[in-house]
Amino acid sequence: MAKKKAYSRIKRQRLLCKCCYKLLWNCYGGILNKDYLKAESIPVFSRRSLTISRIGIIGNGVAATTAVREIRNRDKEVEIDVFTDERHPYYPRPNLIDLVANRKTIKETIRYDVDWYEKNDVDLMLSTPVFQIDTKTKTIISTSKDYGRYDSLLIAVGCRPFVPPFEGLHKNNVHVIRTLDDALDIREAVKGAGREIVVGGGILGIELAAAMKEVGGDPIVVSNEKRLLPMQLDDQGSAVLTKQIEDKGISVLFGFECRSISGGTDAEGIVSAQNDTIGGDLVVIATGVRSNTIIAKNSGIKYNKSIVADDQMQTSAKGIFTAGDCMEWNHQWHGIIPWATATARVAAQNMLDFGSAKFEGITPSNQLQVVGIDLTSIGIIHPDSPDYETLVSVDMENGKYFKAVLKDDVLVGGIALGSRKIALKLRSLIVKGENIGDIKQSLFDDE
């Protein structure tokens, strides 16, 4: 077994002047007299910069790296340790599709290599799974050892794949995709597969099927829903997207309730609740994600479906914060990048100076590319009241679909499939919140 490489910086000795309680390199009175002492021995109430000298971040995704940048922009001296259970530094998860499709190498998939962490004076603990926090001492408990003496902690562990309890999950050639190593395994498995079955009609399942097609596969997307992307599209929008996907040679099957994976040692297909079968020798489960609440559960931190955070992104345990799609705020949760970055910035600011930032929510918006087609879904797209007015434009042949949801002639939500220009127009009008009664009939004109 290869020895894990440690990426650590040289620790600074934090020294303070006894006369003015300033850091040694900022002091003019005690340097010559060597009248200083270690910062760790100063009472925590002396200065804010002394109170927060060491921060631990659990997780290494977009929320965690956003927090690192925010902290470093505000404090160049505080120590930062980042813990991840993966053996690779940070990579955006959408890059995994490019890796499966052979559009990117491993090096190109990784956004921040180890040099980025060293440049930002961060200790990166690779292959170090954390399963619990001692909330009283703010000690991180990993599977290998304990790490203590933290002033603030951030839980930013994202989501884990949701895998329904299908029979036969233990068989060979059954996969999920969440990590870089998962993507490498799937890419290798496609080479020897006759047909690939992707269970799940969300963005991940569709993009994965397209990547498989690109490297010579013959994928089918199987969903128990009646449409693709049920969170981002309505029935008409899904019909337009489905046609575009099928035109690319990818099969799509709706209303198939998978219950088991057939075959002996190796997967040979899937079986529905009605005993219908689909043959295939590679099965990938892409049935969504769930917030990773394991650390909260093991540590006595409050959670519902996600870890509960207040307006400062602090959990029920004082000094322990959370950000990204592992957490919820005001009963709201969004598994999108704007949510991760916004919550991470607020958490980072409050970790350094509690009360300095307040989270006020976001306008949920998905900007995606699905099999090369631009898709934006923003605000209210499934109105459930007659108080709303809905405008729709469908162009099946050219793969375009637009939807606007208005209330009292104010745009409150919309869908733009196939046009980035219309997407930008809808977003701008929603943000402005102005009455658009005089232009709503020309809303989808892209001239």
C-alpha positions in Angstrom: 0.0 0.0 0.0 1.4 3.4 -1.0 2.2 5.7 1.8 -0.1 8.7 1.9 1.7 11.9 1.0 1.3 14.7 3.5 1.0 18.3 2.3 1.8 20.6 5.2 3.2 24.0 5.5 5.8 25.2 8.0 3.9 26.4 11.1 4.5 30.0 12.2 5.1 30.7 15.8 2.6 33.4 16.8 4.3 35.8 19.2 2.7 38.8 21.0 4.1 41.8 22.6 3.3 42.0 26.3 3.1 45.8 26.2 0.6 46.2 23.5 -0.8 42.7 22.7 0.0 43.1 19.0 1.5 40.4 16.9 5.3 40.6 17.0 5.8 41.6 13.4 3.4 44.6 14.0 4.8 45.7 17.3 7.2 48.6 17.8 7.7 48.4 21.6 8.6 44.8 22.4 10.7 43.5 19.5 14.0 44.9 20.6 13.4 44.0 24.2 12.1 40.5 23.2 9.3 41.2 25.6 6.8 38.9 24.0 5.0 35.6 24.6 3.2 32.9 22.6 -0.2 33.9 21.3 -1.7 30.6 22.5 -1.1 31.7 26.1 -3.1 34.9 25.8 -6.7 34.9 27.2 -9.2 34.5 24.3 -10.9 37.7 25.2 -7.9 39.9 24.5 -8.4 40.4 20.7 -10.6 38.9 17.9 -7.5 38.0 15.9 -6.2 36.0 19.0 -9.4 34.3 19.6 -9.5 32.7 16.1 -6.1 31.3 15.4 -6.9 27.9 14.0 -9.8 26.8 11.7 -10.7 23.3 10.6 -12.8 22.6 7.5 -14.3 19.2 6.9 -14.9 18.7 3.2 -13.2 19.8 0.1 -15.8 20.7 -2.4 -17.0 24.1 -3.7 -18.3 25.3 -0.3 -15.1 24.3 1.5 -12.8 25.9 -1.1 -15.0 29.0 -1.2 -14.6 29.3 2.5 -10.8 29.0 2.3 -10.7 31.9 -0.2 -13.0 34.0 1.9 -11.0 33.4 5.0 -7.7 34.1 3.3 -9.0 37.3 1.8 -9.7 38.5 5.3 -7.0 36.9 7.4 -3.6 35.9 6.1 -2.4 34.4 9.4 -5.1 32.1 10.8 -4.2 28.5 10.4 -6.5 26.4 8.1 -6.7 22.6 8.0 -8.9 21.0 5.3 -10.0 17.3 5.7 -11.2 15.2 2.9 -11.9 11.5 2.5 -10.8 11.5 -1.1 -7.2 11.0 -2.3 -7.5 13.9 -4.8 -7.5 17.7 -4.3 -10.5 19.7 -5.3 -12.3 19.2 -8.6 -15.7 20.5 -9.7 -18.1 17.5 -9.8 -19.4 18.5 -13.3 -15.9 17.7 -14.5 -16.5 14.1 -13.8 -18.7 13.8 -16.9 -15.9 15.2 -19.0 -13.6 12.6 -17.4 -15.9 9.7 -18.3 -16.2 11.1 -21.9 -12.4 11.3 -22.2 -12.7 15.1 -22.8 -10.4 15.7 -19.8 -7.5 14.0 -18.2 -7.2 13.5 -14.4 -4.9 16.5 -14.2 -7.4 18.7 -16.2 -10.3 17.5 -14.0 -8.7 18.8 -10.9 -9.3 22.5 -10.4 -7.0 23.1 -7.5 -3.9 21.0 -7.2 -1.8 20.7 -4.0 0.2 23.8 -5.0 -3.0 25.9 -4.6 -3.3 24.8 -1.0 0.3 25.5 -0.2 0.0 28.9 -1.9 -3.0 29.7 0.4 -1.1 28.4 3.5 -3.5 25.5 4.0 -2.9 22.0 5.4 -4.7 19.5 3.2 -5.4 16.2 4.8 -6.1 13.8 1.9 -7.7 10.4 2.5 -8.7 11.4 6.0 -12.4 10.5 6.6 -14.0 12.4 9.5 -16.9 10.8 11.3 -17.4 12.8 14.4 -16.7 16.1 16.2 -16.2 16.6 20.0 -18.3 19.7 20.1 -17.1 20.7 23.5 -13.4 20.8 22.6 -13.9 21.3 18.9 -11.8 18.2 18.2 -12.1 16.5 14.8 -12.2 12.7 15.1 -11.1 10.9 12.0 -10.7 7.2 11.3 -6.9 7.5 11.9 -6.4 10.1 14.7 -7.9 13.1 16.5 -7.1 16.7 15.6 -7.8 19.3 18.3 -7.2 22.9 19.3 -9.6 24.5 16.8 -11.3 27.8 17.5 -13.9 27.3 14.7 -15.0 24.4 12.6 -16.8 24.2 9.3 -18.8 21.2 8.1 -19.0 21.3 4.3 -19.3 17.7 3.4 -21.9 18.1 0.6 -24.1 15.2 -0.4 -23.9 11.4 -0.7 -25.5 9.4 -3.5 -29.0 8.2 -2.8 -29.2 4.5 -3.7 -32.6 2.9 -3.3 -32.6 -0.6 -1.8 -32.6 -2.5 -5.0 -31.9 -6.2 -4.8 -28.5 -7.1 -6.4 -26.6 -4.0 -5.7 -23.6 -6.2 -4.7 -23.2 -7.5 -8.2 -20.2 -6.7 -10.4 -20.6 -3.7 -12.8 -23.0 -1.9 -10.6 -21.8 1.7 -9.9 -22.7 5.1 -8.5 -20.9 8.3 -9.5 -19.9 10.8 -6.9 -16.1 10.9 -6.9 -13.3 11.1 -9.4 -12.4 7.4 -8.7 -16.1 6.5 -9.4 -15.8 8.2 -12.8 -12.6 6.4 -13.7 -14.2 3.0 -12.8 -17.2 3.8 -15.0 -15.1 4.9 -17.9 -13.2 1.6 -17.8 -16.4 -0.4 -17.4 -17.9 1.1 -20.6 -15.1 -0.3 -22.7 -16.3 -3.9 -22.1 -20.0 -3.3 -21.9 -22.6 -4.1 -24.5 -25.3 -1.9 -23.2 -25.3 0.6 -20.3 -28.3 1.2 -18.1 -28.5 4.5 -16.3 -31.1 4.5 -13.6 -32.3 8.0 -13.0 -33.6 10.9 -15.2 -31.9 13.8 -13.5 -29.1 16.0 -14.8 -26.4 13.5 -13.7 -28.1 10.5 -15.3 -28.6 12.3 -18.7 -25.1 13.8 -18.8 -23.6 10.4 -17.9 -25.5 8.6 -20.6 -24.3 11.3 -23.1 -20.7 10.7 -22.0 -21.1 7.0 -22.4 -22.4 7.5 -25.9 -19.5 9.7 -26.7 -17.0 6.9 -25.9 -18.8 4.3 -27.9 -21.5 3.1 -25.5 -25.1 2.3 -26.1 -26.8 3.8 -23.1 -30.5 3.9 -22.0 -31.8 6.3 -19.4 -34.5 4.7 -17.2 -36.7 6.9 -14.9 -39.6 6.1 -12.7 -40.8 9.7 -13.3 -43.0 10.8 -16.2 -40.5 13.4 -17.4 -36.8 14.3 -17.3 -35.4 16.8 -14.8 -38.6 17.1 -12.8 -37.1 19.8 -10.6 -36.1 22.1 -13.5 -38.7 21.3 -16.2 -42.4 20.9 -16.7 -44.0 18.3 -19.0 -43.7 20.4 -22.2 -40.1 21.3 -21.5 -39.2 17.7 -20.8 -40.8 16.6 -24.1 -38.6 19.0 -26.0 -35.4 17.9 -24.2 -36.3 14.2 -24.5 -36.5 14.6 -28.3 -33.1 16.3 -28.5 -31.6 13.5 -26.4 -33.1 10.7 -28.5 -31.9 12.4 -31.6 -28.4 11.9 -30.3 -29.0 8.2 -30.1 -29.7 7.9 -26.4 -32.8 5.9 -25.4 -35.1 7.2 -22.7 -37.7 5.1 -20.9 -40.2 6.7 -18.4 -42.3 5.1 -15.7 -40.0 2.1 -15.1 -39.9 1.4 -11.3 -36.6 -0.5 -10.9 -36.7 -3.0 -8.1 -33.7 -5.3 -8.7 -30.6 -6.0 -10.7 -30.7 -9.3 -12.5 -27.8 -11.7 -13.1 -25.5 -13.9 -11.2 -22.1 -12.6 -10.1 -22.3 -9.9 -12.8 -25.1 -7.5 -13.6 -27.2 -8.6 -16.6 -30.0 -6.0 -16.5 -32.7 -4.5 -14.3 -36.2 -5.7 -13.3 -39.2 -3.4 -12.6 -41.9 -3.7 -10.0 -44.1 -5.2 -12.7 -41.4 -7.7 -13.7 -40.5 -5.9 -16.9 -36.9 -6.4 -17.8 -34.2 -4.4 -19.5 -30.9 -6.1 -20.5 -27.5 -4.6 -20.0 -24.2 -5.5 -18.5 -23.4 -2.1 -16.8 -25.7 -0.5 -14.4 -25.2 3.0 -12.9 -27.4 4.3 -10.2 -28.0 8.0 -10.6 -31.2 8.5 -8.5 -30.2 11.7 -6.8 -28.4 12.7 -3.7 -29.1 13.3 0.0 -27.4 15.7 2.4 -24.5 14.1 4.3 -25.6 14.3 7.9 -23.4 11.5 9.3 -21.0 13.8 11.2 -23.9 15.8 12.7 -25.7 12.6 13.8 -22.6 11.2 15.4 -21.8 14.5 17.1 -25.1 15.5 18.6 -25.6 18.4 16.2 -29.2 19.2 15.2 -30.2 18.0 11.7 -33.4 17.2 9.8 -32.9 16.1 6.3 -29.9 18.3 6.3 -27.7 20.0 9.0 -29.6 22.9 10.5 -27.9 26.3 10.4 -28.9 29.7 11.7 -28.5 33.1 10.0 -24.8 33.1 10.7 -24.4 29.5 9.3 -23.7 28.3 12.9 -25.1 24.9 13.8 -26.6 24.0 17.2 -23.1 23.6 18.5 -21.4 26.9 19.3 -18.4 27.6 17.1 -19.2 24.9 14.6 -20.5 26.1 11.3 -21.9 24.5 8.1 -22.2 25.4 4.4 -23.2 23.9 1.1 -25.7 21.2 0.2 -25.2 19.3 3.5 -27.1 22.0 5.3 -30.5 23.7 5.4 -31.5 27.2 6.5 -35.0 28.4 7.4 -36.3 25.1 6.1 -34.7 25.8 2.7 -32.2 23.6 0.8 -30.8 23.9 -2.7 -28.2 21.5 -4.2 -26.8 24.2 -6.5 -23.5 26.1 -6.7 -24.9 29.6 -5.8 -26.2 28.1 -2.5 -22.9 26.5 -1.7 -20.8 29.7 -2.4 -23.3 32.1 -0.7 -23.5 30.0 2.5 -19.8 29.4 2.6 -19.0 33.1 2.4 -21.3 33.9 5.3 -19.9 31.0 7.3 -16.3 32.0 6.7 -16.9 35.6 7.8 -18.7 34.5 11.0 -16.0 32.0 11.8 -13.5 34.9 11.9 -15.8 37.5 13.4 -19.1 36.1 14.7 -22.1 38.4 13.8 -20.3 40.1 10.9 -22.5 38.5 8.2 -26.0 37.3 7.9 -27.5 34.9 5.4 -30.7 36.1 3.7 -31.3 33.4 1.2 -30.8 33.2 -2.6 -33.1 33.2 -5.6 -32.8 29.6 -6.7 -31.5 29.3 -10.2 -30.1 26.4 -12.3 -27.8 27.2 -15.2 -27.0 24.0 -16.9 -25.8 22.5 -20.1 -27.7 19.2 -20.8 -26.1 17.3 -23.7 -24.8 20.6 -25.0 -28.2 22.4 -24.7 -28.4 25.5 -22.5 -31.0 25.2 -19.8 -31.8 27.8 -17.1 -34.5 27.3 -14.5 -35.1 30.2 -12.1 -37.6 31.1 -9.4 -41.2 29.7 -9.4 -41.6 27.4 -12.4 -44.4 25.2 -11.0 -47.1 27.6 -9.8 -49.9 26.1 -7.8 -52.3 29.0 -7.6 -54.6 30.7 -10.1 -53.0 34.0 -9.0 -50.1 33.2 -11.4 -50.1 33.8 -15.2 -48.1 31.4 -17.4 -46.6 32.2 -20.8 -45.1 29.4 -22.9 -43.3 29.1 -26.3 -42.5 25.6 -27.8 -40.2 24.9 -30.8 -39.9 21.1 -30.8 -37.9 20.9 -34.0 -35.2 23.3 -33.0 -35.1 22.2 -29.4 -36.3 25.4 -27.8 -38.7 25.9 -24.9 -39.5 29.0 -22.9 -41.8 29.6 -20.0 -42.5 32.7 -17.9 -44.4 32.8 -14.7 -45.9 36.1 -13.7 -47.8 37.5 -10.7 -49.5 40.8 -11.1 -47.5 41.3 -14.3 -44.2 40.9 -12.4 -41.9 38.0 -13.6 -41.3 35.6 -10.7 -39.9 32.5 -12.5 -39.1 31.0 -15.8 -37.5 28.3 -17.9 -35.2 28.9 -20.9 -34.2 25.8 -22.9 -32.0 26.3 -25.9 -31.2 30.0 -25.6 -28.8 31.7 -23.3 -29.9 35.1 -24.5 -33.5 34.5 -23.3 -32.2 33.0 -20.1 -30.3 36.2 -19.4 -33.4 38.3 -20.2 -35.6 36.3 -17.8 -33.0 36.5 -15.0 -32.6 40.2 -15.4 -36.4 40.9 -15.2 -36.8 38.6 -12.2 -34.0 40.4 -10.3 -35.5 43.8 -11.2 -39.0 42.8 -10.0 -40.6 45.5 -12.2 -44.0 45.4 -13.9 -43.6 44.0 -17.4 -47.2 44.1 -18.6 -46.3 46.1 -21.7 -43.6 43.8 -22.9 -44.8 40.3 -21.8 -46.1 39.4 -25.3 -42.6 39.9 -26.8 -40.8 38.3 -23.8 -39.4 35.4 -25.8 -38.2 37.5 -28.8 -34.4 37.1 -29.0 -33.8 39.8 -31.5 
